[in-house]
Amino acid sequence: MKLLLESWRQFINEQRITNSRGDFTCPEKDKYGSVYYDVDRDNPPTIEEIAKCYVLNNAKVTERSVSGLKPALYDTEELTKFREYDKEDLRRDDASFEELKADIKENGIKEELIIFFGRNGKVHIGEGNHRHQIALELGIDKIPVRFIFWRNVEGNSSYSKVYKVDVSSEDGDQ
């Protein structure tokens, strides 16, 4: 039994894929359902790579590699195109926005942004559009992010938007 467990543990470790930017490998689709992989939280793959892998192979980032306690760090500017709301559509005229801005300036971003990925190829920042805007205004370079994978992602209102990922493959595979 001990030998069987050691062999199984070795197999699991060999199958674990850890991806980082510039070295992304999407795990192959599994006939039994979703497949999971880890990411380098300090140098994660692009949002487009994660989304394309989810759409084509039903592959999701594991909670053990990116979670609320261990978010991935992304360049603040890079996340702009995934915003659900443009700067003009954010509520910024009340005191709570300025209070949040002052808190982030003093203490940094305490609560990570949440990016929703849909099997329909759509992606957007579902939670944290105000924090993202504040990070841009304060010149914060990196921002913490975690991921949620859903069947479909759509905008919540007439002025919200979603980013559609191009899932076509140049070399015809996947």
Number of C-alpha atoms within 10 A of each C-alpha: 6 7 8 9 10 11 12 12 11 11 11 10 10 9 10 12 15 17 20 17 14 10 10 17 15 23 18 15 17 12 8 6 10 13 18 20 19 18 21 15 22 14 15 22 20 15 19 19 17 22 27 25 24 27 19 16 21 21 23 22 22 14 17 13 17 21 18 16 12 15 22 24 19 20 13 17 16 12 20 17 15 22 23 26 24 16 13 7 10 13 11 12 8 8 9 11 16 13 11 15 21 14 13 18 15 9 9 13 20 11 17 22 24 20 22 23 30 22 19 18 22 25 29 27 25 22 17 17 22 20 20 24 20 20 21 16 10 13 12 17 13 18 23 22 23 23 24 14 18 14 13 13 20 18 16 12 9 6 10 14 20 21 19 16 19 12 17 11 9 6 6 6 6 13
